Amino acid sequence: MTNTIDRSDLLDWAHHEHEHLTKLFDDLRATFNKIAVGELEGAQREEALDQAVDDLEGALEDMLEHFNEEEEVYFLAIEARFPEFAEQIENLTSTHEKLCERTRRLQRLLATREQDLSEMSGELIALINALTLSLERHNEEEQQVFVMALKRLPEDERIALLDAKKSLG
């Protein structure tokens, strides 16, 4: 294995992770939209809701792992090396917290299925749509910071960041 990397390796990692999270929430949004318009009823609906609960749990785990890697490795390094990104990093970290909070709220809504979800379908759809759009917007903002900062790092620092990311899990 070579010790030389192209800075795109770091950007490719971030892009891949962002695409993965976006797809998870796009799939969830599609499921909730099908439920809202009555495409899924009865056993199909219950199965879809059970799957959505599982998918949300997995999505939250993936988000927490991804956000932790960014905050503990990339954000710290970028902010230490390029203090001019401090405000953007703070905003991105705050968005991480909001995205996780909204995901947990969605989980709580789904967990209270003794209520008729059809009554809550508007709230569910609004929440998943807002969550998906926020995640997409956040990914774009984050990618801009990564592109602007990581391309300025020397190769040895980029290698060290990849190694630190790998050591987290």
N, C-alpha and C positions, 0 to 999 in steps of 0.2 A: 504494500500500500504506500502510496506517495504522500509526502507531507505538504505538497503544494496543492492549493485549491484556488478556484476562481471565486471571486466574491459572489458570483451568482449562486453558488451552493447555499449560502446563507439566505439569499433572497428566494431561491427555489424552495427551501425548507418552509419559510414563512408562507409563501404563496400556496404550497401544497396543504399546509395545515388550515389556512383560511378557506380554501376551496372545500375541504372536508367538512368544516363546521357549517359553512353556508349550505352545503348539500343536505346535511342532517336537518337543518331548520326548514329548508325548502320542502323536503319530504314531509315533515310534520305539518307544514302549512297546507300542503296538498291534501293530507288526510283530514285535517279539520275542515277544510273547505268542502270536501266530499260529504262529511257528516252534516255540515250546515245546510247544504242544498238537498239533503235527503237521499243522496246516492247510496249511502250505507245505512241499512236498517237492521234491526233485530240482532241476530247472532253475528252478522258481518260487522255491524256497528260496534258491538261489544268487543269483538276480536280486534278491531282497528284501535279502539280506545286502550285496550290492554297493551297492544303493541306500542301505541303512542306513549304510554306511561313508561314502558321499558326503554323506548328510544330517547325519551327526555332524560331519564336517569343516565343513560350512556352519553348523551350529548353534554350533560352537566359535568360528568367525569372528564370527558375529553376537553371541555372548555377550561376546567380548573387546572388540568395538567398543562395544557397549552399556555394559558395565561401565566401560570407559575414559571414556566420556562422563559417566557418573554420577560417577566418582571425580574426574575432572579438572575438572568443571564444578559439578555439583550438590552433591556432598558437600563440596568445598572451600568453596563459598559458604555452605552451611548451617552448617558447623562454625565458619567465621569469624564469621558473623553471630549464630549461636545456639550458644554453647559447650556448652549443656546437652545437645545432641545428640551430643556427641563419642563417648560410649561406644556409642551405637546405630550411629553411622557406622563406628566401628571394627569392630563386629560384622558389619555389612553388607559391609564390605570383606573381612573374613576369610571370609565366606560366598562372596563372589565367587571367591576363591582356591580354596576347597574345591569349588565347583561345576565350575570349570575342571579341577581335578585329577581329579575323578571322571569327567568327560567324556573326558579324555585316557586314563584307565585303561580306560574302555569301548572307546575306539579301539584301544588296545593289545591288548585281548582279542580284538577282531574281526580285528585284523591277523594274529594267530597262528592262522589258520584251518587250518593243517596239523593242529592238534589237532581232535578231533571236538567240534564245538560242542554236540552233544547232551549231552555230558558236562558242558559248561560252562553249559548253558541255565539251570540254577537260579541260578548266580552272575550270569549276564547279566541275567536277569529281576530278581533282587534289586537289582542295581546300577542298572538303568534305573528301577525303581520308586522306589528311594531318591532317585535323582537328580531325578526328576520331582516327587516330594513335597517335597524340599528346595527346589527352584526355586519351587514354588507358595507354600510357607511364606515363603521369602525375599521374593518379590514382594509378599506381603501386608504383611510387616514394613516393607519399603521404602516402599510406598505410604502407610503410616501416617505415616512420617517426612516424606515429601514433603507430605502434606496438612497436617500440623501446622506444618511450617516454611515452606513456600512460600506459604501463605495469609497469612503474617505479613509477607512481603516487599512493599515498596512497588513500584508498577507499573514504575518505571524500572529497578529491580533485576531484576525478572522479565524485562523486555525484554532487559537485558544478558545474562542467563543463556541465554535462547533464542538470542541472537546468538553467544554463546560456544560453545554446543552446535553451531550450524550451521557455525561456523568449523572445527570438528574434522573435519568430513567430511560 
